[in-house]
Amino acid sequence: MNPDYNLRPIITAAIPFVAVRKKETGGFGATPRLPATIQDTYHALHILQLARQCHAVDDGEYNPSADEKLRSYLTACRRILGVGVRTAFQLLWCCRAAGLALDRETVAATVTGKMQAAASLADLYFGVRILDEVLGEKSRLPAEAANFTAVLNQKWRAVDEAWMHIYLSQQIRATLPRPAAELVAWFRASQNGDGGFGFFPGTTSYVENCHACLRALAFLGVKPLDSDLAFRFLCGCQTTSGGFGRSSRSASFLDSTWHALAALAILG
């Protein structure tokens, strides 16, 4: 880790922010008063996992697989029908983190079926992530499937979509959607004078854009033009609650806190 980027106090300060969002039902909510959601539980568990990896917690650290209320909450969520592929990924990731057994063949067959009919970039992206990160399998979608080709032939509009294109192209085609040098130049050009990254070059900085850009640049094996300035921008988005807002002038939520901490971890 870069010795100049000490993440431990930053993450330690975020743990109480997460803790007060834990519900009696077992999941986590966007605020202390709102009910638990799959999305907020996913982001909270990611933050707590990062805290363990950075040794920002004591020996009595939170263990999701030992949290029976969380396991009950996730088991109940699995009975919900009709969730989208993104939410399905978040739920299944949480189930794996909590040590809940999955019917791997059924999940893989269901996800592959959804991917074969998917017409959106996000559905394909999160479908492949279920297979890769939850089940540990390569995509079962043929590299030249008609819908896959159609989706990846579309132009992307923002850095998060560009990252999805890179991830999918690498996972299924073992290639990049554009020459590496062109991608690096575009992501680097999305960094602003405040150190953060915009949706694309010349747009406002937000922490989720920082996460997407830094993840893509790290995947491509390079650093941003100014890592120190990016670090300062992200740190400036942490509020007195310990959580992070999308920018230095925004309220803090679990999703923006996760994006900020994940981006800081990439820099570190």
C-alpha positions as CSV (number, residue, x, y, z in Angstrom):
1,M,0.0,0.0,0.0
2,N,1.2,3.5,-0.7
3,P,2.4,4.8,2.7
4,D,1.0,8.2,1.9
5,Y,-2.5,6.8,1.6
6,N,-3.4,5.7,5.1
7,L,-6.9,4.1,4.7
8,R,-7.3,2.7,8.1
9,P,-8.5,5.8,9.9
10,I,-10.8,6.7,7.0
11,I,-12.4,3.3,7.0
12,T,-12.6,3.1,10.8
13,A,-14.6,6.4,10.8
14,A,-17.1,4.9,8.3
15,I,-17.9,1.8,10.4
16,P,-20.3,3.6,12.9
17,F,-22.0,5.1,9.8
18,V,-22.7,1.6,8.6
19,A,-23.6,0.2,12.0
20,V,-26.4,2.6,12.7
21,R,-28.0,1.5,9.4
22,K,-28.3,-2.1,10.5
23,K,-31.9,-3.1,11.0
24,E,-33.6,-5.5,13.4
25,T,-34.7,-7.4,10.4
26,G,-31.1,-8.2,9.6
27,G,-30.4,-6.1,6.5
28,F,-29.2,-2.5,6.2
29,G,-31.1,0.6,5.1
30,A,-30.2,3.8,3.4
31,T,-30.7,5.9,6.6
32,P,-31.2,4.9,10.3
33,R,-35.0,5.3,9.8
34,L,-35.6,3.6,6.5
35,P,-36.2,-0.1,6.1
36,A,-33.5,-2.5,4.8
37,T,-33.0,-3.0,1.1
38,I,-31.0,-5.5,-0.9
39,Q,-29.0,-2.7,-2.5
40,D,-28.1,-1.1,0.9
41,T,-27.2,-4.4,2.4
42,Y,-24.9,-5.2,-0.5
43,H,-23.1,-1.9,-0.1
44,A,-22.8,-2.2,3.7
45,L,-21.4,-5.7,3.5
46,H,-18.8,-4.5,1.0
47,I,-17.7,-1.7,3.2
48,L,-17.4,-4.1,6.2
49,Q,-15.5,-6.6,4.1
50,L,-13.1,-3.8,3.0
51,A,-12.7,-2.8,6.7
52,R,-11.6,-6.4,7.5
53,Q,-9.2,-6.5,4.6
54,C,-7.6,-3.2,5.8
55,H,-7.5,-4.3,9.4
56,A,-9.7,-1.3,10.4
57,V,-11.7,-3.4,12.9
58,D,-10.9,-5.1,16.2
59,D,-10.9,-8.8,16.9
60,G,-14.6,-8.7,17.5
61,E,-15.2,-7.8,13.8
62,Y,-18.5,-8.3,12.2
63,N,-18.9,-11.7,10.5
64,P,-21.9,-11.9,8.1
65,S,-21.9,-15.7,8.1
66,A,-22.5,-15.7,11.9
67,D,-25.3,-13.1,11.7
68,E,-28.5,-15.2,11.9
69,K,-30.8,-12.1,11.4
70,L,-28.9,-11.2,8.2
71,R,-29.2,-14.8,6.9
72,S,-32.9,-14.8,7.7
73,Y,-33.4,-11.5,5.9
74,L,-31.5,-12.7,2.8
75,T,-33.4,-16.0,2.8
76,A,-36.6,-14.1,2.8
77,C,-35.4,-11.8,0.0
78,R,-34.6,-14.9,-2.2
79,R,-38.3,-15.7,-2.3
80,I,-39.0,-12.4,-4.1
81,L,-39.8,-12.9,-7.7
82,G,-39.1,-10.6,-10.6
83,V,-36.0,-8.7,-9.4
84,G,-33.7,-7.4,-12.1
85,V,-30.3,-8.8,-12.9
86,R,-28.4,-6.1,-11.0
87,T,-30.5,-6.7,-7.9
88,A,-30.1,-10.5,-8.3
89,F,-26.4,-10.1,-8.4
90,Q,-26.4,-8.0,-5.3
91,L,-28.6,-10.4,-3.5
92,L,-26.6,-13.5,-4.5
93,W,-23.3,-11.8,-3.6
94,C,-24.7,-11.1,-0.1
95,C,-25.9,-14.7,0.2
96,R,-22.5,-15.9,-0.6
97,A,-20.9,-13.5,1.9
98,A,-23.4,-14.7,4.6
99,G,-22.5,-18.4,3.9
100,L,-25.9,-19.3,2.5
101,A,-26.0,-22.3,0.1
102,L,-26.9,-21.7,-3.5
103,D,-28.3,-24.1,-6.0
104,R,-25.4,-23.5,-8.4
105,E,-26.9,-25.2,-11.5
106,T,-30.3,-23.6,-11.1
107,V,-28.7,-20.1,-10.6
108,A,-26.4,-20.6,-13.6
109,A,-29.1,-21.8,-15.9
110,T,-31.5,-19.0,-14.9
111,V,-28.8,-16.3,-15.3
112,T,-27.7,-17.7,-18.7
113,G,-31.3,-17.7,-19.9
114,K,-31.7,-14.1,-18.8
115,M,-28.4,-13.2,-20.6
116,Q,-29.5,-14.8,-23.8
117,A,-32.5,-12.5,-23.9
118,A,-30.8,-9.4,-22.4
119,A,-30.9,-6.3,-24.5
120,S,-29.1,-3.9,-22.1
121,L,-25.5,-3.5,-21.2
122,A,-26.2,-3.6,-17.4
123,D,-28.1,-6.9,-17.6
124,L,-25.3,-8.6,-19.5
125,Y,-22.7,-7.1,-17.2
126,F,-24.3,-8.2,-13.9
127,G,-25.2,-11.6,-15.4
128,V,-21.6,-12.3,-16.1
129,R,-20.6,-11.0,-12.7
130,I,-23.0,-13.5,-11.1
131,L,-21.4,-16.3,-13.0
132,D,-17.9,-15.1,-12.3
133,E,-17.9,-13.6,-8.8
134,V,-20.7,-15.6,-7.2
135,L,-20.4,-19.0,-8.9
136,G,-16.8,-18.8,-10.0
137,E,-17.7,-19.9,-13.6
138,K,-16.9,-18.4,-17.0
139,S,-19.8,-17.1,-19.0
140,R,-21.9,-19.7,-20.8
141,L,-22.9,-17.1,-23.4
142,P,-21.3,-17.6,-26.8
143,A,-18.8,-14.9,-27.6
144,E,-20.7,-14.0,-30.8
145,A,-24.2,-14.3,-29.5
146,A,-26.4,-11.8,-31.4
147,N,-27.5,-9.8,-28.4
148,F,-24.0,-9.6,-26.9
149,T,-22.6,-8.3,-30.2
150,A,-25.4,-5.8,-30.6
151,V,-24.9,-4.5,-27.0
152,L,-21.2,-4.1,-27.2
153,N,-21.3,-2.5,-30.6
154,Q,-23.2,0.4,-29.0
155,K,-21.3,3.5,-28.1
156,W,-21.0,4.2,-24.4
157,R,-21.9,7.5,-22.9
158,A,-20.2,7.5,-19.5
159,V,-17.3,6.0,-17.6
160,D,-19.4,3.4,-15.8
161,E,-20.7,2.1,-19.2
162,A,-17.1,2.2,-20.5
163,W,-16.0,0.0,-17.6
164,M,-18.8,-2.5,-18.3
165,H,-17.7,-2.7,-21.9
166,I,-14.1,-3.4,-20.9
167,Y,-15.2,-6.0,-18.3
168,L,-17.6,-7.9,-20.7
169,S,-15.2,-7.8,-23.6
170,Q,-12.4,-9.2,-21.5
171,Q,-14.5,-11.9,-19.8
172,I,-16.2,-13.2,-23.0
173,R,-13.9,-12.2,-25.8
174,A,-10.6,-11.9,-24.0
175,T,-10.0,-8.6,-25.7
176,L,-10.6,-4.9,-25.2
177,P,-13.4,-2.9,-26.9
178,R,-10.9,-0.3,-28.1
179,P,-7.1,0.0,-28.2
180,A,-5.7,0.2,-24.6
181,A,-3.9,3.6,-25.3
182,E,-7.2,5.1,-26.5
183,L,-9.0,3.9,-23.4
184,V,-6.3,5.1,-21.0
185,A,-6.4,8.6,-22.6
186,W,-10.2,8.9,-22.4
187,F,-10.4,7.8,-18.7
188,R,-7.5,10.1,-17.8
189,A,-9.1,13.0,-19.6
190,S,-12.2,12.5,-17.4
191,Q,-10.2,13.6,-14.3
192,N,-11.0,17.2,-13.4
193,G,-9.0,20.0,-11.7
194,D,-10.5,19.1,-8.3
195,G,-9.0,15.6,-8.6
196,G,-12.3,13.8,-9.1
197,F,-13.6,12.2,-12.3
198,G,-16.7,13.2,-14.4
199,F,-19.1,11.0,-16.3
200,F,-16.9,11.8,-19.3
201,P,-14.3,14.5,-20.0
202,G,-15.5,17.9,-18.9
203,T,-18.3,16.9,-16.6
204,T,-18.8,17.2,-12.8
205,S,-16.8,15.0,-10.4
206,Y,-18.7,12.4,-8.4
207,V,-17.3,9.5,-6.3
208,E,-19.0,6.8,-8.4
209,N,-17.2,8.1,-11.5
210,C,-13.9,8.0,-9.5
211,H,-14.6,4.4,-8.7
212,A,-15.3,3.5,-12.4
213,C,-12.3,5.3,-13.8
214,L,-9.8,4.1,-11.2
215,R,-11.0,0.5,-11.6
216,A,-10.7,0.8,-15.3
217,L,-7.2,2.4,-15.2
218,A,-6.0,-0.2,-12.7
219,F,-7.3,-3.0,-15.0
220,L,-5.4,-1.4,-17.8
221,G,-2.3,-1.3,-15.6
222,V,-1.8,2.5,-15.4
223,K,-2.4,5.2,-12.8
224,P,-4.5,8.4,-13.2
225,L,-2.7,11.6,-14.1
226,D,-2.8,12.9,-10.5
227,S,-3.3,10.2,-7.9
228,D,-2.7,12.6,-4.9
229,L,-5.4,15.0,-6.1
230,A,-7.8,12.1,-6.6
231,F,-7.1,10.9,-3.1
232,R,-7.8,14.4,-1.7
233,F,-11.0,14.8,-3.7
234,L,-12.3,11.5,-2.3
235,C,-11.3,12.3,1.3
236,G,-13.0,15.6,1.0
237,C,-16.3,13.8,0.3
238,Q,-16.3,12.1,3.8
239,T,-18.8,13.8,6.2
240,T,-18.7,14.2,9.9
241,S,-21.0,11.0,10.1
242,G,-18.1,9.0,8.7
243,G,-20.0,8.2,5.5
244,F,-19.3,9.8,2.1
245,G,-21.4,11.9,-0.2
246,R,-21.3,11.8,-4.0
247,S,-19.4,15.1,-3.8
248,S,-18.1,17.3,-1.0
249,R,-21.5,19.1,-0.9
250,S,-23.7,16.0,-0.9
251,A,-25.4,13.9,1.9
252,S,-23.8,10.6,2.7
253,F,-25.3,7.2,1.8
254,L,-24.2,3.7,1.8
255,D,-23.7,3.4,-2.0
256,S,-21.6,6.6,-2.3
257,T,-19.6,5.5,0.8
258,W,-18.9,2.2,-0.8
259,H,-17.8,3.8,-4.1
260,A,-15.6,6.3,-2.3
261,L,-13.9,3.7,-0.2
262,A,-13.4,1.2,-3.1
263,A,-11.8,4.0,-5.1
264,L,-9.5,4.9,-2.2
265,A,-8.5,1.3,-1.8
266,I,-7.6,1.2,-5.5
267,L,-5.3,4.2,-5.0
268,G,-3.8,2.6,-2.0
